[in-house]
Amino acid sequence: MDKKLIEFLVLVLIVTIVAGAISFVRNYEIPQVSNERVCNADADCACGVHKTSGDCFYGNRNYVNTARQCPDFCRGISGHLEIKCVNNKCVQA
């Protein structure tokens, strides 16, 4: 093959790869970190229903309506569960 043709084909290949990479990066969505379970202390966590969805929910107290409770969900059927802040995340323990 002619050297110029090979150089042209290599250039087209490089441009195609770069264009594909740019397209991928533009379309890639970075997952949003939810603050719904973030905490610094046990007092930051609560259980009740989610303020938006109304579903039983535990997490950061700013997202929880504690006036509406889900006793079996929050405390467990036998009442043995607690909502705690562990490694800056509200968890059921």
N, C-alpha and C positions, 0 to 999 in steps of 0.2 A: 504494500500500500504506500501511497504517497505520504511523506512526512507531514505535510500541511494538513492532509485529511485526518491523520491520526491526532494531530494537535487539536484540530477543530472538534473531533469527536470527544476527546478528553475534556475540552472546555465545555462542551454541551453537557457532558455527564456531571461535571463539577457544578455547573449552574443549576442543573436539575436537582442535585442533592441539596444544594444550599436553599433553593426555593422550597423544597419539601420540608426542610428543617425549619425554615421561617414560618411556613404554614402551620406546622405542628405546634410550634411555640405560641403562635397567635391564638390557636384554637384550644390550647391546653388550659383548663381551668384549675386554678389552685384551690384545693379544698379550704373552705372557710372554717376557722376554728370557732367552735361554739363556746360561748361563755356561760351556757346554761348549767354547767356542772363545776365551774371553776370556783375555788375557795382558798382562803388563807387560814381559816380556823373552823372548828365545828359549828360555831355560831353563824357562819355564812351559809350553812346548808339548812334546808327545810324539806318537808314532805307534805303533800296535799294534792292539789290538781294544778296542772300547767295553766298559767294565766291566759294563754292564747288558745290552746286546743281544748282545755277542759278535761284532758285525760289525767288519770292518776300519774303523778310525777314526783320525783325527788331530784334536787339539784340546788343551784344557787338560789337563795331566798328571794332574789329580785324577780325570779321567773315563776315562783310558786304562790298560789293562793292558798294560804294555810287555813282560811275560814272554812273551806270545803275539804274535808278529810277523806282519806281512803284507808281506814284502819288496817285491814288485812294486808294491803299493799305496802303501807308505810312501816308497820311494826311486825308484820308476819302474823300468821294465823294464831300462833302461840304467844305473840308479843315479845319475841326474843330479838328482833332486829332494831338497829339504830342507824340513823343517817349521820355519817361522820365525814370529816375532811381528811383524806389520806393522799399524800403527795399532790396537794393542791387540786384535788378532784373530790367532789361529793360522791360518796359510795354508801351502799347499804351493807352493814356489817353485823 
